[in-house]
């Protein structure tokens, strides 16, 4: 039986790769250099699914992704929360006291800033966490170590010198599961759901205030509202939002009706089960 394929951004061994293995073990995880490439792999049918990070509990939103979501042509069918842990790894035989420099992507280095400072290590930025491990495996250096997920050490033949270096141990990244199916099956009614959508308000006084009023009056819980520049224009009229519930729920249906009256663009990006992680935090 042929395995399904799931696209992610980054090198093999990245946190996104670990997330694919954890939640979709029956799928082949396929790496891509950029988010655009990962989206295109799903859109073209090369991969059935995409695993895309959208926000981190410490670093905030992954800005590139939110700009790509509306134009991707893909639908969101799930969310997954992954605790993030970084391991310090080096070439075999290297001891911790030999290491002078740690390599990783800037976000990862920032999330381990306190520990790196305590270890008195210099930092070297790379484009990807797993890419740092791959680089070290291809160009061994006894004075350098990579800050990467544990899977990277396994894949690139490195030894872990120190574990879980992240400063905040509640460090968590939220991923969205994407499909090219324009009409994916609805989520089961036995689970609470999240609806993600985008909208652009009309150029009217207090349009945003009026557009959002229906969510309050109909008792809909809006869990996310973010504004974005569109096409390089310095205007904040394009929004990405998430609410609890399904579009067919009476309250949400009424709220959407009111929103559309004051909006010139409205599109639902996905209706999907809320991850159980939400109830554990």
C-alpha positions in Angstrom: 0.0 0.0 0.0 1.4 3.4 -1.0 1.9 5.9 1.8 0.2 9.3 1.7 2.5 12.3 1.6 2.4 15.3 3.9 4.4 18.5 3.1 6.3 20.7 5.6 8.7 23.6 5.5 12.3 22.9 6.6 14.9 20.2 6.5 14.3 16.6 7.6 14.5 16.6 11.4 12.8 20.0 11.9 10.1 20.5 14.5 7.5 20.4 11.6 8.9 17.0 10.6 8.6 15.7 14.2 5.0 17.0 14.2 4.2 15.1 11.0 5.7 11.9 12.5 3.8 12.3 15.8 0.3 13.1 14.3 0.5 11.4 10.9 2.8 8.4 11.3 1.3 6.7 8.3 2.3 9.5 6.0 5.6 10.2 4.4 6.8 13.6 5.6 8.2 15.6 2.6 10.5 18.6 3.3 10.3 21.9 1.3 12.7 24.9 1.4 9.9 27.5 1.8 6.3 27.8 2.9 5.4 28.7 -0.6 6.9 25.4 -1.8 5.0 23.5 0.8 1.7 25.1 -0.1 2.3 24.5 -3.8 3.1 20.8 -3.1 -0.3 20.4 -1.6 -2.1 22.5 -4.2 -0.5 20.5 -7.1 -1.4 17.2 -5.6 2.2 16.1 -5.0 1.2 15.9 -1.3 -2.2 15.1 0.2 -1.7 17.3 3.3 0.4 20.1 4.6 1.6 20.7 8.2 2.2 24.4 8.6 3.2 26.3 11.8 1.2 29.4 12.4 2.1 30.6 15.9 4.4 30.0 18.8 3.5 30.6 22.5 6.8 32.6 22.9 7.7 34.0 19.5 4.2 34.8 18.4 2.8 34.4 14.9 4.6 33.0 11.9 4.0 36.1 9.8 4.7 34.7 6.3 2.1 32.0 6.7 -0.8 34.3 7.4 -0.1 36.2 4.2 0.0 33.0 2.2 -3.1 31.4 3.7 -5.8 33.5 1.9 -4.2 33.1 -1.6 -3.1 29.4 -1.2 -6.4 27.9 -2.4 -6.1 25.4 0.5 -8.5 24.6 3.3 -7.7 24.0 7.0 -8.9 20.7 8.2 -7.2 20.4 11.6 -4.9 22.0 14.2 -2.1 20.4 16.2 -0.2 21.7 19.2 3.4 20.6 19.7 5.5 21.2 22.7 8.9 22.5 21.5 12.2 21.2 22.9 15.7 22.0 21.7 18.7 19.7 22.1 22.4 20.8 21.9 24.1 18.3 19.6 27.6 18.0 18.1 29.7 15.6 16.1 30.5 12.3 17.7 33.3 12.5 20.2 32.9 16.2 20.9 32.6 17.1 24.6 30.4 19.9 25.9 33.5 21.8 27.2 34.9 21.8 23.6 31.9 23.8 22.2 32.3 27.5 21.7 29.6 28.3 19.2 26.0 27.1 18.9 24.2 27.3 15.5 20.5 27.4 14.8 17.8 29.6 13.4 17.3 33.0 15.2 13.9 32.2 16.7 15.4 29.0 18.3 18.4 30.8 19.6 16.1 33.5 21.1 14.0 30.8 22.8 17.1 29.4 24.5 18.8 32.8 25.1 19.2 32.5 28.9 20.6 29.0 28.8 23.1 29.9 26.0 24.3 32.9 27.9 24.8 30.8 31.0 26.8 28.3 29.0 28.9 31.3 27.6 28.4 30.2 24.0 28.6 32.4 20.9 25.7 32.1 18.5 25.6 31.6 14.7 22.3 32.1 12.8 21.2 29.6 10.2 18.0 29.3 8.2 16.6 26.3 9.9 17.0 24.3 13.1 17.5 20.9 11.4 19.5 22.7 8.7 22.1 23.6 11.4 22.4 19.9 12.4 22.7 18.9 8.7 25.4 21.5 8.2 27.4 20.3 11.2 27.2 16.7 9.9 28.5 17.7 6.5 31.2 20.0 7.9 32.3 18.6 11.2 33.7 21.2 13.7 34.7 20.3 17.2 34.1 23.8 18.4 30.5 24.0 17.2 27.1 22.5 18.2 23.7 22.7 16.7 20.5 23.6 18.5 17.9 21.3 17.0 15.1 18.9 17.7 16.1 15.4 18.9 15.1 13.8 15.5 17.8 15.8 13.8 20.5 14.1 15.9 19.2 10.7 14.9 19.0 11.6 11.2 22.4 13.3 10.9 24.5 11.1 13.2 25.1 13.7 15.9 25.4 13.2 19.7 23.2 15.1 22.1 25.3 17.0 24.7 22.5 18.7 26.6 18.7 18.3 26.5 15.8 20.7 26.6 17.6 24.0 26.5 14.5 26.1 25.9 14.1 28.9 28.5 10.4 28.4 28.9 9.3 24.8 29.2 5.7 25.6 28.1 7.1 26.5 24.7 4.4 25.3 22.2 3.8 25.7 18.5 0.4 25.5 16.9 0.3 23.9 13.4 -2.5 23.9 10.9 -3.3 20.8 8.7 -4.1 21.8 5.1 -5.7 20.1 2.1 -6.4 21.1 -1.5 -9.9 19.6 -1.3 -12.2 22.6 -1.8 -15.0 20.8 0.1 -13.4 18.6 2.8 -15.8 16.4 4.9 -17.3 18.3 7.8 -15.8 17.6 11.3 -17.7 15.2 13.5 -20.5 16.8 15.6 -19.2 15.1 18.7 -16.3 17.6 19.0 -16.1 21.3 19.5 -14.9 23.2 16.4 -13.0 26.2 15.3 -13.8 28.3 12.2 -11.0 30.3 10.6 -11.9 33.1 8.1 -10.6 36.2 6.5 -12.4 39.5 5.7 -11.8 43.0 4.5 -14.2 45.7 5.8 -15.8 48.2 3.6 -14.4 51.8 3.6 -17.1 53.2 5.9 -16.8 54.9 9.3 -16.8 52.4 12.2 -17.1 49.5 9.7 -14.9 47.2 11.8 -16.8 48.0 15.0 -20.1 47.3 13.2 -18.8 44.2 11.4 -17.7 42.6 14.7 -20.8 43.6 16.7 -22.7 40.5 15.6 -20.2 38.2 17.3 -20.9 39.9 20.7 -24.7 40.1 20.4 -24.9 36.5 19.2 -22.7 35.1 22.0 -19.9 33.9 19.7 -16.4 33.6 21.2 -13.7 35.1 18.9 -10.4 33.7 19.9 -8.2 35.4 17.3 -8.3 38.7 15.3 -5.2 39.9 13.5 -4.8 42.7 10.9 -2.4 42.6 7.9 -1.1 45.0 5.3 -2.3 43.9 1.9 -0.2 44.5 -1.3 2.2 46.7 0.6 -0.5 49.3 1.4 -0.3 50.9 4.8 -4.0 50.1 5.7 -5.2 47.7 8.4 -8.5 46.6 6.7 -7.6 43.0 6.0 -8.2 40.6 8.9 -7.6 36.9 9.8 -9.9 35.7 12.6 -10.9 32.5 14.4 -14.1 31.8 16.4 -15.5 28.8 18.3 -18.2 27.0 16.6 -19.4 26.0 13.1 -20.9 28.3 10.4 -24.2 26.5 10.6 -24.6 27.3 14.3 -27.4 29.7 14.7 -25.4 32.4 16.6 -22.4 32.2 14.3 -24.6 32.2 11.1 -26.1 35.4 12.3 -22.8 36.9 13.2 -21.4 36.1 9.7 -24.4 37.6 8.1 -23.8 40.9 9.9 -20.0 40.7 9.1 -20.6 40.3 5.4 -22.9 43.3 5.3 -20.0 45.5 6.4 -17.3 43.6 4.4 -16.3 43.6 0.8 -14.5 40.3 1.1 -15.3 37.3 3.3 -13.9 33.8 3.0 -14.0 30.8 5.3 -10.6 29.1 5.3 -11.6 26.1 7.4 -13.9 24.4 9.9 -12.1 21.9 12.0 -12.1 20.1 15.4 -10.5 22.0 18.3 -7.4 20.2 19.4 -7.7 18.5 22.8 -4.6 20.5 23.9 -6.8 23.6 24.3 -8.6 22.0 27.2 -5.3 21.0 28.9 -3.9 24.5 29.2 
